[in-house]
Amino acid sequence: MKLTANLTLLALSTALLTACSKDDNAVTTQPVQSLTVRDLPADPVSTTASSGTATQPVAATGKYTLYSLRDNKVVANTDSASNKWDIGFRSTAIIINGGAIRSGQGGANVYTGTFDALTAIPTSTTFAQDQSATQLAVPGGSGNGWYNYSSTTNLISAIPGRVLLIRTGDGTKYAKLEILSYYLGAPASPTSTTPSRYFTFRYTYQPSGSTTLN
């Protein structure tokens, strides 16, 4: 009976040690984040009045609105010389926290393709960085980066099938981002009087460091 009891205790101890070992080595997988940001102000010069339709002038600051894709929030300009932010917006210009004039290690690639069909960063992707105020990772000017400008209507429109591939400011994570609208409320048919410099965009962020985006 004593031998049987000792064998039983030994079996239980082995099982407990095995269970603890498995728990200690378990890896917590963080889910991919897919989010939509609406009406992010990018140094706007007008806003909708409380009555609903008229626009009121506001003073432009000349500063970029800095954004953390990991935390899904605006980062204060006082933290511009840190890797807390990944992407910044001012008027139609977009900056990335990486390059000769930045403190981060981020980068960007303007990808041509469908946002939903893009399930991973292509292995051939090269990430550009911000080298100067005029040489940015995301090119400015109509047709060069994310938007087209119509001189007839005086409107900015996001180019269909343009996706920004982002390496984050800390240099370790990846995301894809598609700009949906440049106008307050993201109207289907904005006019020249619709308040502009309000970005609506969607993005998918991979918190694990993997290049897989689904």
Secondary structure, 3 states (H helix, E strand, C coil): CHHHHHHHHHHHHHHHHHHHHHHHCCCCCCCCEEEEEEEEECCCCEEECCCCCCEEECCCCCCCEEEECCCCEEECHHHCCCCCCCEEEECCEEEECECCCCCCECEEEEEECCCCCCCECCCCCCCECCCCCCCCCCCCCCCCCCEEEECCCCEEEECCCEEEEEECCCCCCEEEEEEEEEECCCCCCCCCCCCEEEEEEEEEEECCCCCECC
